[in-house]
Amino acid sequence: MKVRMVEVREGEFLGPIDWLFDFDSVKWGDGHGGANPVVVDHAVSVLREVCVGDMIQGSYGDEPRRVLAVGMYDGWPHWKPFPSVLVETWSGSEWYGFTYLRSIVEKASSR
């Protein structure tokens, strides 16, 4: 008999944004759901500019939040590598997919 152990790591920061990610796959289309294509395109443009320490406005209309990390994250709800931002919240921090991004309120470099 053989016994084999496999380590599977899910819900982790995987490193910088993979700009080869198929951002169009997130857009809604014929026969499948997704995000509004206009929202996706705008969020990608914000993602290209956002840096750790920036204050961002998200899509939920809440107060601006400080960015703690930017990169690929494979946790909930996608469970596969997805461009994301880690933001400061009242309970600590939380990962959001890039479509959460609406605008940069204040750049860290301007403080």
Helices and strands as residue ranges (DSSP letters): E 13-15, G 23-26, H 37-49, E 55-58, E 65-73, E 82-89, E 92-97, G 98-100, E 101-106, G 108-110
